[in-house]
Amino acid sequence: MNWIRGLLLGLMLASGAALAAETSAGATAINRAGELRMLSQRIVKAYAQVGMGVQPKVDRQILAESVRRFDADLRWLEDFPGVDGGRLSELKGRWKEFGRIFHDSPELAQAAALNSTAEGILNLAEGLTQGLAQSDGGEIGRLVNLAGRQRMLSQRLAKAFMLRAWGHPDPRLRSEMEDAAHEFTHGLDTLRRYRGNSPDIKAEINELALQWEWLGAAIATEGTGSYRLIVAESSEAILASADRLTTLYERLGR
């Protein structure tokens, strides 16, 4: 009988290890797909900042880094079995179209086309991410999705700010900023209330909240050139913090 109990125990341990590995891979996929949402907005933000000469060298580096990250995420997701292949294929097509625009010298006349294409990429990436989160069905996947979305919202707010500062005439940019700010604040409160937050996660949420207050103060004082630099820098600081937070949640599933 001992050997039967040992066999059953071995099977249980193997099953638990397989489930943990599957959960970890699912959380990573949600993180990678969610990052595509953010990058669609960050690229437009950096494009506008280069066009205005906010910090040209740094912003061109941001553009190049964002392209590398987007390509790397696409390659990773291509090999993940749970991805919606049709949506991923459509996203890759939009990405090629996107690249033909932002690789040109930044011009305000091109900003509308770039932003419109970015919205299409954002919507496809959102569908991809939500599909992965729903198929994962776990609490960790939900938290990774929510924390990862904070990255996108920070870049979306800063992007809309920069386009308006550059002179983009679309009146919807103001409501886009307001909606992103409202959703970010709500998401931050939701993450803060999660009872399973580790000390590291709590500290990162506090850091994210502080950076968010700083960005909000800069956004509220729009109109002067110096605040464009503050918004540019603080949006990157928020992104770095939200990126760390997303990774911390992802590690909870390992």
Salt bridges, closest charged atoms under 4 A:
GLU35 OE2 - ARG69 NH2 2.38
GLU65 OE1 - ARG42 NH1 2.82
GLU65 OE2 - ARG69 NH1 3.36
ASP73 OD1 - ARG32 NE 2.45
GLU78 OE2 - LYS92 NZ 2.38
ASP84 OD2 - ARG87 NH1 3.41
GLU119 OE2 - ARG156 NH1 2.73
GLU119 OE2 - LYS159 NZ 3.58
GLU126 OE1 - ARG37 NH1 3.03
GLU126 OE1 - ARG149 NH1 2.76
GLU139 OE2 - ARG142 NH2 3.86
ASP170 OD2 - ARG172 NH2 2.91
GLU176 OE1 - ARG156 NH2 3.52
GLU176 OE2 - LYS159 NZ 2.69
GLU183 OE2 - ARG149 NE 2.41
ASP189 OD1 - ARG192 NH1 3.67
GLU204 OE1 - ARG244 NE 3.07
GLU222 OE1 - ARG164 NH1 2.77
GLU222 OE2 - ARG174 NH2 2.39
GLU236 OE1 - ARG42 NH2 2.69
GLU236 OE2 - LYS45 NZ 2.62
ASP243 OD2 - ARG69 NH2 3.05
ASP243 OD1 - ARG151 NH1 2.83
GLU250 OE2 - ARG254 NH2 3.01
